[in-house]
């Protein structure tokens, strides 16, 4: 499986390391040509305004839309979740509230039960995390904190507002790679 990791800003290296440990071939994505031949894409956390500027600067917006609309599985974490919403790339029927849990000093960890992930709860690290302020009927909410959706799925898009790569939690990436594998072998 060839998985791209958007490498404009954020902790893309940690995602790449996790994916490689799970057996994926990883390519850092910085320009449209880097999207060619990908079986999946991870859009990591970072700062969504900076990511938006990088996507615009590199001419990645429309190629990213084309990739997702073609059915390629995508995992968006934190700012990656924001980038997929209606106000940004317009691919997921969601609207995110940025820094919804508060500033950096309000960072926290939470154990979450996420459908499709077996074993103990997922240890979720929230850092200036968003939540889904709005979502359409096609969006399946997978987990919430204090009633606020923090993990969701719509079609080929899986989004979370936390950082599993920081906690060394690889089961979210495993869940994503199952989607990638299912598409590759279909």
C-alpha atoms as a printed R data frame, in Angstrom:
    type eleno elety resid chain resno       x      y      z
1   ATOM     1    CA   UNK     A     1   0.000  0.000  0.000
2   ATOM     2    CA   UNK     A     2   1.361  3.387 -1.004
3   ATOM     3    CA   UNK     A     3   0.172  6.071  1.430
4   ATOM     4    CA   UNK     A     4   0.910  9.756  1.161
5   ATOM     5    CA   UNK     A     5   1.331 12.073  4.126
6   ATOM     6    CA   UNK     A     6   0.669 15.756  3.479
7   ATOM     7    CA   UNK     A     7   4.032 17.268  4.428
8   ATOM     8    CA   UNK     A     8   3.473 21.013  4.256
9   ATOM     9    CA   UNK     A     9   3.376 21.593  7.992
10  ATOM    10    CA   UNK     A    10   2.626 19.686 11.183
11  ATOM    11    CA   UNK     A    11   3.919 16.412 12.573
12  ATOM    12    CA   UNK     A    12   3.922 14.519  9.277
13  ATOM    13    CA   UNK     A    13   7.108 12.609 10.187
14  ATOM    14    CA   UNK     A    14   5.424 10.906 13.161
15  ATOM    15    CA   UNK     A    15   2.568  9.749 10.934
16  ATOM    16    CA   UNK     A    16   5.027  8.462  8.335
17  ATOM    17    CA   UNK     A    17   6.913  6.506 11.007
18  ATOM    18    CA   UNK     A    18   3.699  4.880 12.299
19  ATOM    19    CA   UNK     A    19   2.547  3.989  8.788
20  ATOM    20    CA   UNK     A    20   5.913  2.448  7.880
21  ATOM    21    CA   UNK     A    21   5.846  0.380 11.092
22  ATOM    22    CA   UNK     A    22   2.443 -0.929  9.972
23  ATOM    23    CA   UNK     A    23   3.856 -2.000  6.591
24  ATOM    24    CA   UNK     A    24   2.827  0.881  4.330
25  ATOM    25    CA   UNK     A    25   5.096  2.467  1.748
26  ATOM    26    CA   UNK     A    26   5.026  6.190  2.599
27  ATOM    27    CA   UNK     A    27   5.475  9.213  0.354
28  ATOM    28    CA   UNK     A    28   5.625 12.780  1.627
29  ATOM    29    CA   UNK     A    29   3.211 14.961 -0.352
30  ATOM    30    CA   UNK     A    30   4.267 18.542 -1.047
31  ATOM    31    CA   UNK     A    31   3.218 19.161 -4.666
32  ATOM    32    CA   UNK     A    32   0.426 17.779 -6.898
33  ATOM    33    CA   UNK     A    33   2.741 15.270 -8.615
34  ATOM    34    CA   UNK     A    34   3.303 13.577 -5.230
35  ATOM    35    CA   UNK     A    35  -0.359 12.466 -5.228
36  ATOM    36    CA   UNK     A    36   0.069 10.223 -8.292
37  ATOM    37    CA   UNK     A    37  -0.450  6.535 -7.583
38  ATOM    38    CA   UNK     A    38  -1.404  6.885 -3.923
39  ATOM    39    CA   UNK     A    39  -3.676  4.297 -2.329
40  ATOM    40    CA   UNK     A    40  -4.376  6.494  0.715
41  ATOM    41    CA   UNK     A    41  -3.580  9.889  2.193
42  ATOM    42    CA   UNK     A    42  -3.020 11.188  5.728
43  ATOM    43    CA   UNK     A    43  -3.635 14.870  6.397
44  ATOM    44    CA   UNK     A    44  -1.864 15.505  9.720
45  ATOM    45    CA   UNK     A    45  -2.410 18.022 12.449
46  ATOM    46    CA   UNK     A    46  -0.693 21.364 12.469
47  ATOM    47    CA   UNK     A    47  -2.046 24.856 12.071
48  ATOM    48    CA   UNK     A    48  -4.956 25.023  9.621
49  ATOM    49    CA   UNK     A    49  -4.289 28.579  8.398
50  ATOM    50    CA   UNK     A    50  -0.688 27.698  7.583
51  ATOM    51    CA   UNK     A    51  -1.814 24.463  5.917
52  ATOM    52    CA   UNK     A    52  -4.374 26.366  3.832
53  ATOM    53    CA   UNK     A    53  -1.691 28.798  2.662
54  ATOM    54    CA   UNK     A    54   0.646 25.911  1.777
55  ATOM    55    CA   UNK     A    55  -2.073 24.082 -0.143
56  ATOM    56    CA   UNK     A    56  -2.858 27.259 -2.088
57  ATOM    57    CA   UNK     A    57   0.826 28.072 -2.694
58  ATOM    58    CA   UNK     A    58   1.548 24.591 -4.072
59  ATOM    59    CA   UNK     A    59  -1.650 24.333 -6.148
60  ATOM    60    CA   UNK     A    60  -2.807 21.301 -4.165
61  ATOM    61    CA   UNK     A    61  -6.458 22.191 -3.480
62  ATOM    62    CA   UNK     A    62  -8.030 20.839 -6.663
63  ATOM    63    CA   UNK     A    63  -5.725 17.785 -6.903
64  ATOM    64    CA   UNK     A    64  -6.589 16.917 -3.285
65  ATOM    65    CA   UNK     A    65 -10.298 17.273 -4.054
66  ATOM    66    CA   UNK     A    66  -9.910 15.041 -7.119
67  ATOM    67    CA   UNK     A    67  -8.073 12.390 -5.098
68  ATOM    68    CA   UNK     A    68 -10.733 12.264 -2.382
69  ATOM    69    CA   UNK     A    69 -13.620 12.360 -4.868
70  ATOM    70    CA   UNK     A    70 -11.998  9.415 -6.684
71  ATOM    71    CA   UNK     A    71 -12.549  7.371 -3.501
72  ATOM    72    CA   UNK     A    72  -9.002  7.256 -2.152
73  ATOM    73    CA   UNK     A    73  -9.193  6.758  1.639
74  ATOM    74    CA   UNK     A    74  -8.130  9.773  3.687
75  ATOM    75    CA   UNK     A    75  -7.311 10.105  7.388
76  ATOM    76    CA   UNK     A    76  -7.488 13.665  8.689
77  ATOM    77    CA   UNK     A    77  -6.142 14.349 12.180
78  ATOM    78    CA   UNK     A    78  -6.736 17.628 14.047
79  ATOM    79    CA   UNK     A    79  -5.981 20.336 11.434
80  ATOM    80    CA   UNK     A    80  -6.376 17.637  8.770
81  ATOM    81    CA   UNK     A    81  -9.960 17.232  9.971
82  ATOM    82    CA   UNK     A    82 -10.449 20.983  9.594
83  ATOM    83    CA   UNK     A    83  -8.992 20.979  6.072
84  ATOM    84    CA   UNK     A    84 -11.638 18.513  4.873
85  ATOM    85    CA   UNK     A    85 -14.644 20.516  6.161
86  ATOM    86    CA   UNK     A    86 -17.082 22.741  4.228
87  ATOM    87    CA   UNK     A    87 -15.132 25.946  4.932
88  ATOM    88    CA   UNK     A    88 -11.810 24.626  3.604
89  ATOM    89    CA   UNK     A    89 -11.559 21.920  0.906
90  ATOM    90    CA   UNK     A    90 -15.325 21.334  1.064
91  ATOM    91    CA   UNK     A    91 -15.064 17.552  0.893
92  ATOM    92    CA   UNK     A    92 -16.771 16.479  4.105
93  ATOM    93    CA   UNK     A    93 -20.222 17.611  5.179
94  ATOM    94    CA   UNK     A    94 -18.863 19.044  8.419
95  ATOM    95    CA   UNK     A    95 -17.910 22.352  9.919
96  ATOM    96    CA   UNK     A    96 -15.172 22.373 12.539
97  ATOM    97    CA   UNK     A    97 -14.730 24.682 15.493
98  ATOM    98    CA   UNK     A    98 -11.003 25.436 15.698
99  ATOM    99    CA   UNK     A    99  -9.291 25.264 19.100
100 ATOM   100    CA   UNK     A   100 -12.690 24.250 20.444
101 ATOM   101    CA   UNK     A   101 -11.377 22.798 23.703
102 ATOM   102    CA   UNK     A   102  -9.219 25.859 24.347
103 ATOM   103    CA   UNK     A   103  -5.670 27.048 23.970
104 ATOM   104    CA   UNK     A   104  -2.482 25.000 24.316
105 ATOM   105    CA   UNK     A   105  -2.673 25.118 28.114
106 ATOM   106    CA   UNK     A   106  -6.011 23.262 27.890
107 ATOM   107    CA   UNK     A   107  -4.445 20.230 26.180
108 ATOM   108    CA   UNK     A   108  -5.614 16.935 27.653
109 ATOM   109    CA   UNK     A   109  -5.816 13.180 27.165
110 ATOM   110    CA   UNK     A   110  -8.952 11.057 27.036
111 ATOM   111    CA   UNK     A   111  -9.737  7.363 26.523
112 ATOM   112    CA   UNK     A   112 -12.164  6.812 23.636
113 ATOM   113    CA   UNK     A   113 -14.110  3.820 22.380
114 ATOM   114    CA   UNK     A   114 -14.046  3.926 18.574
115 ATOM   115    CA   UNK     A   115 -16.059  1.446 16.481
116 ATOM   116    CA   UNK     A   116 -13.789 -0.859 14.503
117 ATOM   117    CA   UNK     A   117 -10.951 -0.661 17.027
118 ATOM   118    CA   UNK     A   118 -10.699 -3.662 19.328
119 ATOM   119    CA   UNK     A   119  -9.049 -3.875 22.714
120 ATOM   120    CA   UNK     A   120  -8.680 -1.175 25.321
121 ATOM   121    CA   UNK     A   121  -9.909  2.354 24.636
122 ATOM   122    CA   UNK     A   122  -7.863  4.539 22.319
123 ATOM   123    CA   UNK     A   123  -5.642  6.990 24.218
124 ATOM   124    CA   UNK     A   124  -6.400 10.320 22.555
125 ATOM   125    CA   UNK     A   125  -4.136 13.358 22.963
126 ATOM   126    CA   UNK     A   126  -5.950 16.654 22.346
127 ATOM   127    CA   UNK     A   127  -3.820 19.740 21.632
128 ATOM   128    CA   UNK     A   128  -5.723 22.920 20.683
129 ATOM   129    CA   UNK     A   129  -8.162 20.433 19.222
130 ATOM   130    CA   UNK     A   130 -11.187 21.135 17.059
131 ATOM   131    CA   UNK     A   131 -14.527 19.401 17.262
132 ATOM   132    CA   UNK     A   132 -17.302 19.045 14.741
133 ATOM   133    CA   UNK     A   133 -19.621 22.000 15.318
134 ATOM   134    CA   UNK     A   134 -21.925 20.851 12.505
135 ATOM   135    CA   UNK     A   135 -22.337 17.711 10.444
136 ATOM   136    CA   UNK     A   136 -24.716 16.432  7.825
137 ATOM   137    CA   UNK     A   137 -26.735 13.221  7.855
138 ATOM   138    CA   UNK     A   138 -24.107 11.319  5.820
139 ATOM   139    CA   UNK     A   139 -21.532 11.791  8.590
140 ATOM   140    CA   UNK     A   140 -21.210  8.955 11.111
141 ATOM   141    CA   UNK     A   141 -20.022 10.139 14.513
142 ATOM   142    CA   UNK     A   142 -17.576  7.601 15.969
143 ATOM   143    CA   UNK     A   143 -16.633  9.262 19.267
144 ATOM   144    CA   UNK     A   144 -17.379 12.366 21.319
145 ATOM   145    CA   UNK     A   145 -15.952 14.171 24.338
146 ATOM   146    CA   UNK     A   146 -18.473 15.962 26.560
147 ATOM   147    CA   UNK     A   147 -21.035 15.626 23.771
148 ATOM   148    CA   UNK     A   148 -18.757 17.161 21.123
149 ATOM   149    CA   UNK     A   149 -17.926 14.933 18.102
150 ATOM   150    CA   UNK     A   150 -14.168 14.271 17.873
151 ATOM   151    CA   UNK     A   151 -14.076 11.285 15.489
152 ATOM   152    CA   UNK     A   152 -16.228 10.738 12.418
153 ATOM   153    CA   UNK     A   153 -16.475  9.024  9.066
154 ATOM   154    CA   UNK     A   154 -18.071  9.972  5.782
155 ATOM   155    CA   UNK     A   155 -17.576  7.763  2.746
156 ATOM   156    CA   UNK     A   156 -13.793  7.367  2.286
157 ATOM   157    CA   UNK     A   157 -12.887 10.030  4.869
158 ATOM   158    CA   UNK     A   158 -12.004  9.231  8.484
159 ATOM   159    CA   UNK     A   159 -11.368 12.245 10.714
160 ATOM   160    CA   UNK     A   160 -10.260 12.665 14.302
161 ATOM   161    CA   UNK     A   161  -9.507 15.790 16.296
162 ATOM   162    CA   UNK     A   162  -6.703 14.228 18.332
163 ATOM   163    CA   UNK     A   163  -3.116 13.057 17.795
164 ATOM   164    CA   UNK     A   164  -2.654  9.263 17.968
165 ATOM   165    CA   UNK     A   165   0.889  9.629 16.621
166 ATOM   166    CA   UNK     A   166   1.927 11.496 19.783
167 ATOM   167    CA   UNK     A   167   0.582  8.791 22.093
168 ATOM   168    CA   UNK     A   168   2.172  6.021 20.016
169 ATOM   169    CA   UNK     A   169  -1.376  4.774 19.383
170 ATOM   170    CA   UNK     A   170  -1.300  2.947 16.049
171 ATOM   171    CA   UNK     A   171  -4.800  1.457 15.992
172 ATOM   172    CA   UNK     A   172  -6.412  4.491 14.300
173 ATOM   173    CA   UNK     A   173  -3.822  4.152 11.536
174 ATOM   174    CA   UNK     A   174  -4.559  0.413 11.389
175 ATOM   175    CA   UNK     A   175  -8.265  1.209 10.941
176 ATOM   176    CA   UNK     A   176  -7.377  3.628  8.135
177 ATOM   177    CA   UNK     A   177  -5.065  1.082  6.475
178 ATOM   178    CA   UNK     A   178  -7.902 -1.479  6.498
179 ATOM   179    CA   UNK     A   179  -9.869  1.015  4.368
180 ATOM   180    CA   UNK     A   180  -6.867  1.439  2.081
181 ATOM   181    CA   UNK     A   181  -6.364 -2.326  1.789
182 ATOM   182    CA   UNK     A   182 -10.056 -2.912  1.039
183 ATOM   183    CA   UNK     A   183  -9.907 -0.414 -1.829
184 ATOM   184    CA   UNK     A   184  -6.626 -1.803 -3.203
185 ATOM   185    CA   UNK     A   185  -7.899 -5.390 -3.225
186 ATOM   186    CA   UNK     A   186 -11.391 -4.538 -4.536
